[in-house]
């Protein structure tokens, strides 16, 4: 925020990166440049990725495992758990 980024962009960057600061900084650069959230960057979760993460269809789950890797997959589940507990998401 001190560098002039919009608050909404900061929150979006943190949300789509499971609050990983280094990744959020990369996404914040995209957002402030008007490029949106990148959809091809491992560690950056799109709405479609989140849908696949929670799918019962293994081919969809495999898609996000391939894109993000097992560690980021686990981290995303932990992020969702924390976000639900704190009321950030339902």
Helices and strands as residue ranges (DSSP letters): H 7-16, H 21-32, H 47-53, H 58-68, H 70-86
